[in-house]
Amino acid sequence: MDRHVVVMMAIALFTVPLRTQGQERKPIADHVVVISIDGLRPDAIVKAAAPTLLALIKEGTYSPNAKTVRPSKTLPAHVSMLTGLDSSHHKVLHNEYKAGCVSCPTIMSIARKAGLSTAMLLSQDRFHYLVQPDSVDYLYADEPGKNTCDTTAGGIAKAFVEHWSERKFNFTFVHIKEPDAAGHSSGWMSAPYLEAVGTADTAVGVIVAAIKEAGRWERTVLIVTSDHGGSGQAHLDNTPENSTIPWICVGPRVRPGLTLARGVRIYDTAPTALALLGLPMPRIIDGRFLSEALTK
């Protein structure tokens, strides 16, 4: 049987309607945008004096102590972020480009099955593994092994402005790579790393401005998070500096100025995004809908 057919059968098998008191949950937002800033440590937001991220923390709900998965690698962590599964369950442990795609449901595949529009703006070709058949309406990414588009933070933000502003996708995933690259080359919390955090912050500011300019800010929930932290020039050791990530949520009914007391995991992002859009929840999922971030 064709691999793509198997993937779509798995998605259909492992999703069920998300219901509240016998009724399907109504959407809280028309749009959810998840921005992952690779290698972003929570303390770097303050150290870099990143104005956009600091403003979003003040405006919305924040966890400065969210946790990623083990191993704290980019691709396994993002699979967890977009499927709601711990790495021990999705079992994607490789961290390089690989042909094929993840077989468990993603936010994108569930959204497309429900008739919603989706977009992914990717700065690294390894993320093609997250692109399932017929799950993404708009994909901005290099072709594997080729430099076919501008995947810098500025290029990603520009593409968002051009395409999101026109099509206003229901779910959008954005990946920004600069802090991780600077951490590996110069060290986490070094001057080049903090400068890269500032570069990412500027790109997030452009994205926020585009959503507002399109007149959709009041109907959009924005989640900004990361895949891992880092220390020295790496992030694989199981230390707080490597495993702790920020989790910021801003939008309609999101509590302003709240710091989440309960522990947040990277795989809580998927069920939270699905619930915000009123979408079905996978039968098998490790993450939780972070409902405490919302007003009643």
LINMO-V704339 format. One record per residue. N is the residue number from 1. RES is the residue in three letters. SS is DSSP state (H for helix, E for strand, - for the rest). BURIAL is I if it has 24 or more other C-alpha atoms within 12 Angstrom, else O. Layout:
N	RES	SS	BURIAL
N	RES	SS	BURIAL
//
This chain:
1	MET	-	O
2	ASP	-	O
3	ARG	H	O
4	HIS	H	O
5	VAL	H	O
6	VAL	H	O
7	VAL	H	I
8	MET	H	I
9	MET	H	O
10	ALA	H	O
11	ILE	H	I
12	ALA	H	I
13	LEU	H	O
14	PHE	-	O
15	THR	E	I
16	VAL	E	O
17	PRO	-	I
18	LEU	-	I
19	ARG	E	O
20	THR	E	O
21	GLN	-	O
22	GLY	-	O
23	GLN	E	O
24	GLU	E	O
25	ARG	-	O
26	LYS	-	O
27	PRO	-	I
28	ILE	-	I
29	ALA	-	I
30	ASP	-	I
31	HIS	E	I
32	VAL	E	I
33	VAL	E	I
34	VAL	E	I
35	ILE	E	I
36	SER	E	I
37	ILE	E	I
38	ASP	-	I
39	GLY	-	I
40	LEU	-	I
41	ARG	-	I
42	PRO	H	I
43	ASP	H	I
44	ALA	H	I
45	ILE	H	I
46	VAL	H	O
47	LYS	H	O
48	ALA	-	I
49	ALA	-	O
50	ALA	-	I
51	PRO	H	O
52	THR	H	I
53	LEU	H	I
54	LEU	H	I
55	ALA	H	I
56	LEU	H	I
57	ILE	H	I
58	LYS	H	O
59	GLU	H	I
60	GLY	-	I
61	THR	E	I
62	TYR	E	I
63	SER	E	I
64	PRO	E	I
65	ASN	E	I
66	ALA	E	I
67	LYS	E	I
68	THR	-	I
69	VAL	-	I
70	ARG	-	I
71	PRO	-	I
72	SER	-	I
73	LYS	-	I
74	THR	H	I
75	LEU	H	I
76	PRO	H	I
77	ALA	H	I
78	HIS	H	I
79	VAL	H	I
80	SER	H	I
81	MET	H	I
82	LEU	H	I
83	THR	H	I
84	GLY	-	I
85	LEU	-	I
86	ASP	-	I
87	SER	H	I
88	SER	H	O
89	HIS	H	O
90	HIS	H	I
91	LYS	-	O
92	VAL	-	I
93	LEU	-	I
94	HIS	-	O
95	ASN	-	O
96	GLU	-	O
97	TYR	-	I
98	LYS	-	O
99	ALA	-	O
100	GLY	-	O
101	CYS	-	I
102	VAL	-	I
103	SER	-	I
104	CYS	-	I
105	PRO	-	I
106	THR	-	I
107	ILE	H	I
108	MET	H	I
109	SER	H	I
110	ILE	H	I
111	ALA	H	I
112	ARG	H	I
113	LYS	H	I
114	ALA	-	I
115	GLY	-	O
116	LEU	-	I
117	SER	-	I
118	THR	E	I
119	ALA	E	I
120	MET	E	I
121	LEU	E	I
122	LEU	-	I
123	SER	-	I
124	GLN	-	I
125	ASP	H	I
126	ARG	H	I
127	PHE	H	I
128	HIS	H	I
129	TYR	H	I
130	LEU	H	I
131	VAL	-	I
132	GLN	-	I
133	PRO	-	I
134	ASP	-	I
135	SER	-	I
136	VAL	-	I
137	ASP	-	I
138	TYR	E	I
139	LEU	E	I
140	TYR	E	I
141	ALA	-	I
142	ASP	-	I
143	GLU	-	O
144	PRO	-	O
145	GLY	-	O
146	LYS	-	O
147	ASN	-	O
148	THR	-	O
149	CYS	-	I
150	ASP	-	O
151	THR	-	I
152	THR	-	I
153	ALA	H	I
154	GLY	H	I
155	GLY	H	I
156	ILE	H	I
157	ALA	H	I
158	LYS	H	I
159	ALA	H	I
160	PHE	H	I
161	VAL	H	I
162	GLU	H	O
163	HIS	H	I
164	TRP	H	I
165	SER	H	I
166	GLU	H	O
167	ARG	H	O
168	LYS	-	I
169	PHE	-	I
170	ASN	-	I
171	PHE	E	I
172	THR	E	I
173	PHE	E	I
174	VAL	E	I
175	HIS	E	I
176	ILE	E	I
177	LYS	-	I
178	GLU	H	I
179	PRO	H	I
180	ASP	H	I
181	ALA	H	I
182	ALA	H	I
183	GLY	H	I
184	HIS	H	I
185	SER	H	O
186	SER	H	O
187	GLY	-	I
188	TRP	-	I
189	MET	-	I
190	SER	-	I
191	ALA	H	O
192	PRO	H	O
193	TYR	H	I
194	LEU	H	I
195	GLU	H	I
196	ALA	H	I
197	VAL	H	I
198	GLY	H	I
199	THR	H	I
200	ALA	H	I
201	ASP	H	I
202	THR	H	I
203	ALA	H	I
204	VAL	H	I
205	GLY	H	I
206	VAL	H	I
207	ILE	H	I
208	VAL	H	I
209	ALA	H	O
210	ALA	H	I
211	ILE	H	I
212	LYS	H	O
213	GLU	H	O
214	ALA	-	O
215	GLY	-	O
216	ARG	-	I
217	TRP	H	I
218	GLU	H	O
219	ARG	H	I
220	THR	E	I
221	VAL	E	I
222	LEU	E	I
223	ILE	E	I
224	VAL	E	I
225	THR	E	I
226	SER	-	I
227	ASP	-	I
228	HIS	-	I
229	GLY	-	I
230	GLY	-	I
231	SER	E	I
232	GLY	-	O
233	GLN	-	I
234	ALA	E	I
235	HIS	-	I
236	LEU	-	I
237	ASP	-	O
238	ASN	-	O
239	THR	-	O
240	PRO	H	I
241	GLU	H	I
242	ASN	H	I
243	SER	H	I
244	THR	E	I
245	ILE	E	I
246	PRO	E	I
247	TRP	E	I
248	ILE	E	I
249	CYS	E	I
250	VAL	E	I
251	GLY	-	I
252	PRO	-	I
253	ARG	-	I
254	VAL	E	I
255	ARG	-	I
256	PRO	-	I
257	GLY	-	O
258	LEU	E	I
259	THR	E	I
260	LEU	-	I
261	ALA	-	O
262	ARG	-	O
263	GLY	-	I
264	VAL	-	I
265	ARG	E	I
266	ILE	-	I
267	TYR	-	I
268	ASP	H	I
269	THR	H	I
270	ALA	H	I
271	PRO	H	I
272	THR	H	I
273	ALA	H	I
274	LEU	H	I
275	ALA	H	I
276	LEU	H	I
277	LEU	-	I
278	GLY	-	I
279	LEU	-	I
280	PRO	-	I
281	MET	E	I
282	PRO	E	I
283	ARG	-	O
284	ILE	-	I
285	ILE	-	I
286	ASP	-	I
287	GLY	-	I
288	ARG	-	I
289	PHE	-	I
290	LEU	-	I
291	SER	H	I
292	GLU	H	I
293	ALA	H	I
294	LEU	E	I
295	THR	-	O
296	LYS	-	O
//
